[in-house]
Amino acid sequence: MNSQPNLLDRLKHFSPVRKMVYAMVGIVSYPGLALVNRINISGTENLQNLPRQNVLFVSNHQTYFADVITFLHIFCAVKWRKENKLGIPYYLLNPFSNVYFVAAEETMKGSWISRLFALAGALTVKRTWRAEGREVQRSLDLQDTSKINEALHRSWVITFPQGTTKPFAPGRKGTAHIIKENKPVVVPVVINGFWRAFNKKGLQFKKKGSLLTVRFKEPLDIDYNDTVDNILEKVMDAIEQSKKFMLKSRHHLMTKLDK
C-alpha cells in the first residue's frame, strides 16, 4: 500500500505545516485578490466572537481554489484585528490555521499545486454524484463524514453545500446531516465575482479589474431536531442559492435585457 497519502494526511494536521503553506499560497495569491482585482469584504464582525471549534462555514462556490484561498486570507486578517479588509498582508507572518475545508478528492489530486494546497487543511471527500466528469450514483462514504466530524470537534470547517461551481445547483443533503449530527455554529457566506475574474480552477485570470465580493452573514438560528430537508433548505436560502433566488436572478437579468 502506498504510504504517501497517509503521510500527507498527517502533515496537514500539523499546524506549522499549514501555516507555512498559508504563507506561501497567501504571498502568491494576494496580488490577484487585492491588486489585479478589487475585493469588497463585509460582515467580518460576525467572526469576532465565534468559538474555536465546531463552526461550519457554508458558502456558494464559483472556483475550485480562489474561493477557499480568499476565505483563508480573510480569517488571517481578522486574527490580526482587521475589519472588512485585507490591507497589507503582514498577517501572513503568523497565519490563522485553525480551519479546514471540504474538497473533492479528485480535484485535490489533479496537480502538484492542488496537492500542495491540500496541506493547508483539505478534507478530501468522494463525490457521490460525479466522478471524472461523468454522472455516477454511489452511497455516501462514512469515512468522509467522519473526517469532517473530527475536524469540527477541534476547529472551523468551510464547506460548499452544492459541491459544484454551477450556480443554483441543488444542495447536497450531506451538509444537513453534518449539521444535525454535530450541532455547529453555522455561518453563511455569499460570494460573487470570482467566476468573472478567474478560470474554473481559480488559478488563472480571466478578467482583470473584477470586483470580488465576500459577505459573511450572522450565524443561522437552526433547530437541530428539524428534518434534513428543512435544514438544507434554510442553508441554501442563506447562501442565496435556493429556487427563490434563482427566480430572482432570472428576473433581474430579464429586466436588464429589456432596458
Residue pairs with C-beta under 8 A, 6 or more apart in sequence:
8 115
8 118
8 119
11 17
11 119
12 18
12 118
12 119
12 120
12 121
12 122
15 97
17 119
18 95
18 97
18 119
18 120
18 121
19 94
19 95
19 97
21 116
21 117
21 119
21 120
22 72
22 76
22 92
22 95
22 96
22 97
22 120
23 92
23 93
23 95
24 116
25 69
25 72
25 116
25 117
25 120
26 69
26 72
26 73
26 76
26 89
26 92
26 95
27 89
27 92
29 66
29 69
29 73
30 73
30 86
30 89
30 92
32 66
32 197
32 198
32 205
33 39
33 66
33 69
33 70
33 73
33 86
33 212
34 86
34 89
36 205
36 208
36 209
37 193
37 197
37 208
37 209
37 210
37 211
37 212
38 209
38 210
38 211
38 212
39 70
39 86
39 211
39 212
39 213
39 214
40 211
40 212
40 213
40 214
41 74
41 84
41 85
41 86
41 213
41 214
41 215
42 84
42 213
42 214
42 215
42 216
43 84
43 215
43 216
43 217
43 218
44 74
44 77
44 78
44 82
44 83
44 84
44 216
45 83
45 84
46 187
46 216
46 217
46 218
46 219
47 75
47 78
47 187
47 216
48 78
50 156
50 185
50 187
50 219
51 185
52 98
52 155
53 98
53 152
53 153
53 154
53 155
53 156
54 152
54 153
54 182
54 183
54 184
54 185
55 152
55 156
55 157
55 184
55 185
55 187
56 152
56 156
56 157
56 159
56 178
56 179
56 182
56 184
56 185
56 186
56 187
57 71
57 156
57 157
57 158
57 159
57 187
57 188
57 189
58 159
58 160
58 161
58 175
58 186
58 187
58 188
58 189
58 235
58 238
58 239
59 67
59 71
59 158
59 159
59 160
59 188
59 189
59 190
59 191
59 239
60 160
60 162
60 167
60 189
60 190
60 191
60 239
60 240
60 241
61 67
61 160
61 162
61 163
61 164
61 165
62 165
62 167
62 191
62 192
62 193
62 194
62 195
62 202
63 165
63 194
63 195
63 198
63 199
63 200
63 201
63 202
64 103
64 107
64 114
64 165
64 200
64 201
64 202
64 203
65 114
65 117
65 201
65 202
65 203
66 194
66 197
66 198
66 202
66 203
67 160
67 191
67 194
67 202
68 101
68 103
68 158
69 117
69 202
70 191
70 194
70 212
70 214
71 99
71 101
71 158
71 189
71 214
72 95
72 96
72 99
72 120
73 86
73 89
73 91
74 86
74 214
75 96
75 99
75 156
76 89
76 91
76 92
76 95
76 96
77 85
77 86
77 87
77 89
77 91
78 96
79 91
79 94
79 95
79 96
80 90
80 91
82 91
97 121
98 155
98 156
99 121
99 155
99 156
99 157
99 158
100 121
100 122
100 123
100 151
100 155
100 156
100 157
100 158
101 120
101 121
101 122
101 123
101 157
101 158
101 159
102 122
102 123
102 125
102 148
102 157
102 158
102 159
102 160
103 118
103 122
103 123
103 124
103 125
104 124
104 125
104 126
104 127
104 163
105 124
105 125
105 126
105 127
106 127
106 131
106 132
107 114
108 114
108 115
108 117
108 118
108 122
108 124
109 115
113 203
118 124
123 144
123 147
123 148
123 151
123 157
124 144
124 147
125 141
125 144
125 147
125 148
126 138
126 141
126 144
127 136
127 163
128 136
128 137
128 138
128 139
128 140
128 141
128 172
128 174
129 135
129 136
129 137
129 163
129 172
130 136
130 164
131 138
140 174
145 174
145 177
145 178
148 157
148 159
148 178
149 178
149 181
149 182
151 157
152 178
152 182
152 184
153 182
157 184
159 175
159 178
161 171
161 172
161 175
161 232
161 235
161 236
161 239
161 241
162 169
162 170
162 171
162 172
162 241
163 169
163 172
165 195
165 200
167 195
167 241
167 246
167 249
168 241
168 243
168 245
168 246
168 249
169 241
170 236
171 232
171 235
171 236
171 241
173 228
173 229
173 232
175 232
175 235
176 228
176 229
176 231
176 232
176 235
177 228
178 184
179 186
179 222
179 224
179 231
179 235
180 224
180 228
180 231
183 224
185 219
186 219
186 220
186 222
186 235
186 238
187 216
187 217
187 218
187 219
187 220
188 216
188 217
188 220
188 235
188 238
188 239
189 214
189 215
189 216
189 217
189 239
190 213
190 214
190 215
190 217
190 239
190 240
191 212
191 213
191 214
191 215
192 212
192 213
193 210
193 211
193 212
193 213
194 202
194 212
196 206
196 207
196 210
197 205
197 206
197 207
197 208
197 210
197 212
198 204
198 205
198 206
199 205
199 206
217 238
220 234
220 235
220 238
222 231
222 234
223 231
224 231
233 242
236 242
237 244
237 245
